[in-house]
């Protein structure tokens, strides 16, 4: 009995009033609003689950204090000149050259692509150009989907041409100092010279020059999903034999934190310029392909985070409760004009058929009813 008394006291604290079932009346409008509410709840819960399963990016910017580390340059490009007539070299502000940084592989190939290769290259080039133009709009999508180099493994130069090769494919990696530098491809091989920098091109004819090129890969650091390299997929066709292509690159150190793992890599932006070399018209310079890169002092830290389970549960409760509360308000607003119309309809019907005007009824006693009706004799 004491336990029942305690339960009665607890029952008095109930803030959720209950209405007996026989006093409730379902309506068509209420059922319609309930169905729509359940559909909306299912849609919102599904979108919330998808949002919870996706990752969230957080970008932080700081000063790069790591100036003693090395910078890895990954190169894979094809130049429309034989390998014997061009030379790839790199110089930085320390005046060191490619002999100190490594060596690129040279593969003889054809510059013109076969039909399947050309179709594949055009498709990939369109995708890369679209990403390059819309990078800021789809940046989160690239990071979340783990975008990687779509030109990786492109079969340019893999098939051995039957005819004489007319192009050279340069590929490999160079490990340089983390300072500003200039990677360039010009006519003639590089010759080590203690007093300066020189390429021997005295034995080349004017018709031998053709710096049309196709960039399949040009990146810094280790390949990392989510890092987009804007030069990959670029193709330039020279309109003259003596042509200079200049690419100005701003290299930004980037640190990626994902699943408590840290990875260091680099991103870069590029500005390009191309012009023909004609000394008679005042356009001076050395024809070739130049990649002038400069290091940024700002370091970007990208953290890939997952949403909290508690935040997910709170948002689910908010969705369900908010939809139910809103549906109750909508149901009341819908029911109000319906009740008003029903009352108006009843009022009109009562005016059309007025109630009967009953006269006063006198109740006679039984003696009066049993009395015979007098006969009137005429």
C-alpha positions in Angstrom: 0.0 0.0 0.0 2.8 2.4 0.8 4.3 1.6 -2.6 1.0 2.4 -4.3 0.8 5.7 -2.4 4.3 6.6 -3.6 3.3 5.8 -7.2 0.3 8.1 -6.8 2.5 10.9 -5.7 4.7 10.3 -8.8 1.5 10.3 -10.9 0.7 13.8 -9.8 4.0 15.0 -11.3 3.0 13.8 -14.8 3.4 16.8 -17.2 2.1 14.8 -20.2 -1.7 14.8 -19.8 -3.5 11.8 -21.2 -6.8 11.8 -23.1 -8.9 8.7 -23.1 -9.3 7.1 -26.5 -13.1 7.3 -26.5 -12.8 11.1 -26.3 -10.6 11.5 -29.3 -12.0 12.0 -32.8 -9.7 11.4 -35.9 -10.3 13.6 -38.9 -9.3 13.5 -42.6 -7.2 16.6 -42.4 -5.4 15.3 -39.3 -4.6 12.0 -41.1 -3.3 13.8 -44.2 -1.0 16.0 -42.1 0.2 13.0 -40.2 1.1 11.1 -43.4 3.0 14.2 -44.8 4.8 14.6 -41.4 6.0 11.0 -41.4 7.3 11.4 -45.0 9.1 14.6 -44.1 10.6 12.9 -41.1 11.9 10.0 -43.1 13.5 12.3 -45.7 15.1 14.5 -43.1 16.4 11.5 -41.1 17.9 10.0 -44.3 19.7 13.3 -45.2 21.0 13.6 -41.6 22.4 10.1 -41.7 24.2 10.9 -45.0 25.5 14.2 -43.5 26.8 12.3 -40.4 28.5 9.7 -42.5 30.4 12.4 -44.5 33.5 14.1 -43.3 34.0 17.8 -42.4 37.0 19.9 -43.4 38.7 22.4 -41.3 41.4 24.7 -42.8 44.0 26.4 -40.6 46.8 28.8 -41.7 50.1 29.4 -40.1 53.7 30.5 -40.8 55.9 27.7 -42.3 58.9 27.4 -40.0 60.3 24.3 -41.7 62.8 25.7 -44.1 65.5 23.0 -43.9 63.4 20.2 -45.5 63.6 19.2 -49.1 61.1 19.7 -52.0 60.2 16.8 -54.3 59.3 17.8 -57.9 57.4 15.1 -59.9 57.7 15.6 -63.7 56.1 13.7 -66.6 55.8 15.6 -69.8 56.3 15.1 -73.5 58.1 17.7 -75.7 57.8 17.6 -79.5 61.6 17.4 -80.0 64.0 14.4 -80.0 65.7 13.6 -76.7 69.1 14.3 -78.2 68.2 17.9 -79.0 66.8 19.1 -75.6 68.0 19.3 -72.1 66.2 19.5 -68.8 67.8 21.4 -66.0 66.9 23.1 -62.7 68.5 26.0 -60.9 67.6 27.5 -57.5 68.8 30.5 -55.6 71.7 28.4 -54.3 73.0 28.0 -57.9 72.8 24.2 -57.7 71.8 22.3 -60.8 70.1 19.0 -61.8 73.3 17.0 -61.2 72.8 17.6 -57.5 69.1 17.0 -57.4 68.6 13.8 -59.5 68.0 12.8 -63.1 64.9 12.5 -65.3 64.3 9.5 -67.6 64.2 10.2 -71.3 62.0 8.0 -73.5 61.8 8.5 -77.3 58.2 8.6 -78.5 55.8 10.2 -81.0 54.1 13.5 -80.1 51.0 12.7 -82.1 48.6 10.4 -80.2 46.7 7.5 -81.6 43.0 7.7 -81.9 42.2 5.9 -78.6 44.9 7.9 -76.8 43.6 11.2 -78.2 40.0 10.4 -77.2 41.2 9.5 -73.7 43.4 12.6 -73.4 40.6 14.9 -74.6 38.2 13.5 -72.1 40.7 13.8 -69.2 41.7 17.3 -70.3 38.1 18.5 -70.3 37.6 17.1 -66.7 40.9 18.7 -65.6 40.0 22.0 -67.1 36.6 22.0 -65.5 38.1 21.2 -62.1 40.6 24.0 -62.7 37.9 26.5 -63.4 35.5 25.4 -60.7 38.1 24.4 -58.1 36.8 26.7 -55.3 33.2 25.7 -56.0 33.9 21.9 -55.7 36.9 22.0 -53.4 35.1 20.2 -50.5 33.8 17.5 -53.0 37.4 16.9 -54.2 38.7 16.5 -50.7 35.8 14.3 -49.5 35.8 12.0 -52.5 39.6 11.6 -52.4 40.3 13.1 -55.8 43.6 11.7 -57.3 45.4 12.3 -60.6 43.1 11.2 -63.4 46.0 11.1 -65.9 47.9 8.6 -63.8 49.1 5.7 -66.0 48.3 7.4 -69.3 49.9 5.2 -72.0 51.7 8.0 -73.9 55.1 6.7 -75.0 54.5 3.2 -73.8 54.0 1.8 -77.3 57.2 1.7 -79.3 56.6 3.6 -82.6 57.6 2.0 -85.9 58.7 5.2 -87.5 61.5 7.4 -86.2 60.5 9.1 -82.9 60.0 12.9 -83.1 59.4 13.6 -79.4 60.8 13.0 -76.0 59.1 12.0 -72.8 60.7 13.3 -69.6 59.6 11.7 -66.4 60.9 11.2 -62.9 61.4 13.1 -59.6 63.9 15.6 -58.5 64.6 16.4 -54.8 65.6 20.0 -54.5 66.1 22.6 -51.8 63.0 24.2 -50.4 63.7 27.5 -52.0 62.8 29.4 -55.1 64.0 27.8 -58.3 63.6 27.5 -62.1 63.0 24.1 -63.8 63.4 24.6 -67.6 63.6 22.6 -70.8 65.6 24.2 -73.6 67.4 23.2 -76.8 70.7 21.5 -76.3 72.2 19.4 -73.4 73.3 21.1 -70.2 77.0 21.3 -69.6 78.4 21.7 -66.1 80.2 25.0 -66.0 81.8 26.5 -62.9 81.3 30.0 -64.1 77.6 29.8 -65.0 74.9 27.8 -66.7 75.0 26.7 -70.4 73.2 24.6 -73.0 74.9 23.7 -76.2 72.5 24.4 -79.1 74.9 25.6 -81.8 74.5 22.6 -84.0 70.7 22.8 -84.2 68.8 24.2 -87.2 65.9 26.5 -86.9 63.5 23.8 -88.1 64.7 21.6 -85.2 63.0 23.8 -82.7 59.5 22.8 -81.6 58.5 23.3 -78.0 55.0 22.0 -78.3 54.4 20.0 -75.1 51.9 18.0 -73.2 52.0 17.9 -69.4 50.8 14.6 -67.9 52.1 15.2 -64.4 53.7 18.2 -62.6 53.4 18.1 -58.9 55.3 18.7 -55.6 55.6 16.3 -52.8 54.1 12.9 -52.4 50.9 12.1 -54.3 48.0 12.8 -52.0 44.3 12.3 -52.4 42.4 15.6 -52.4 45.4 17.7 -53.7 44.7 19.0 -57.2 47.6 19.9 -59.5 46.4 22.5 -62.0 49.0 21.9 -64.7 48.2 18.2 -65.3 46.3 17.7 -68.5 47.7 20.9 -70.1 48.7 20.8 -73.8 50.4 23.6 -75.8 51.0 23.6 -79.5 53.6 26.1 -80.6 52.6 28.5 -83.5 56.3 29.0 -84.4 59.6 27.2 -84.0 61.0 29.8 -81.5 58.5 29.9 -78.7 58.8 30.5 -75.0 56.4 29.1 -72.4 56.6 30.4 -68.9 54.8 29.0 -65.9 54.9 31.0 -62.6 54.1 28.7 -59.7 53.4 29.6 -56.1 54.0 26.5 -53.9 52.1 26.3 -50.6 53.2 23.7 -48.0 50.2 21.6 -46.9 49.7 19.3 -43.9 46.8 16.8 -44.0 45.5 15.3 -40.7 43.1 12.4 -41.2 42.4 9.6 -38.7 45.1 11.0 -36.4 47.7 10.5 -39.2 49.7 13.5 -40.6 51.0 13.8 -44.1 53.0 16.6 -45.6 52.6 17.6 -49.2 52.4 20.7 -51.4 49.8 22.6 -53.4 50.4 25.3 -56.0 48.8 27.9 -58.1 50.0 28.8 -61.6 50.0 31.8 -63.9 51.2 31.1 -67.4 52.5 33.2 -70.3 53.5 32.3 -73.9 55.1 34.4 -76.6 57.1 33.9 -79.8 60.8 34.8 -79.8 61.7 37.3 -82.5 64.8 39.4 -81.9 64.0 41.7 -84.9 60.6 42.7 -83.5 62.0 43.2 -80.0 60.8 40.0 -78.4 64.0 38.7 -76.8 64.7 35.5 -74.8 65.7 31.9 -75.1 63.0 29.6 -76.5 62.0 26.8 -74.2 59.6 25.7 -71.4 60.2 27.3 -68.0 58.7 26.5 -64.6 59.6 29.2 -62.2 58.4 28.3 -58.7 58.4 30.3 -55.5 57.8 29.0 -52.0 55.0 30.5 -49.8 55.7 31.4 -46.2 52.1 30.4 -45.3 51.4 26.8 -44.4 47.9 25.3 -44.8 46.7 22.6 -42.4 43.7 20.6 -43.5 42.0 18.5 -40.9 39.4 15.9 -42.0 37.0 15.5 -39.1 34.1 13.2 -38.3 30.8 14.5 -36.8 30.1 13.6 -33.1 27.6 10.9 -32.3 26.0 13.0 -29.6 25.5 15.9 -32.0 24.0 13.5 -34.5 21.5 12.2 -31.9 20.6 15.8 -30.8 19.9 16.7 -34.4 17.7 13.7 -34.9 15.7 14.5 -31.8 15.4 18.1 -33.1 14.1 16.9 -36.5 11.5 14.5 -35.1 10.3 16.9 -32.4 10.3 19.9 -34.7 8.3 18.2 -37.4 5.7 16.9 -34.9 5.3 20.4 -33.3 5.0 22.1 -36.7 2.6 19.5 -37.9 0.4 20.2 -34.9 0.3 23.9 -35.7 -0.4 23.2 -39.4 -3.2 20.7 -38.4 -4.8 23.4 -36.2 -4.6 26.0 -39.0 -6.1 23.5 -41.5 -8.8 22.5 -39.1 -9.9 26.0 -38.3 -11.3 26.9 -41.8 -12.8 23.4 -42.1 -14.7 23.8 -38.8 -15.8 27.3 -39.8 -17.2 26.0 -43.1 -19.0 23.2 -41.4 -20.7 25.7 -38.9 -21.7 27.9 -41.8 -23.2 25.0 -43.7 -25.3 24.0 -40.7 -26.5 27.5 -40.3 -27.6 27.7 -43.9 -29.4 24.4 -43.7 -31.3 25.5 -40.5 -32.5 28.6 -42.3 -33.7 26.6 -45.3 -35.7 24.2 -43.2 -37.1 26.2 -40.1 -38.2 24.2 -37.1 -41.9 23.3 -36.6 -43.9 25.7 -34.5 -45.7 23.3 -32.1 -48.8 24.5 -30.3 -49.5 24.0 -26.7 -50.7 20.5 -25.9 -53.2 20.0 -23.1 -53.3 16.8 -21.3 -56.8 15.7 -20.5 -57.6 13.5 -17.6 -58.9 9.9 -18.2 -62.5 10.8 -16.9 -62.9 13.4 -19.6 -61.6 11.0 -22.3 -64.1 8.3 -21.2 -67.1 10.6 -21.3 -69.4 10.0 -24.3 -69.5 12.7 -26.9 -72.9 14.4 -26.6 -75.2 14.0 -29.7 -76.7 17.1 -31.2 -80.2 16.6 -32.3 -81.4 18.9 -35.0 
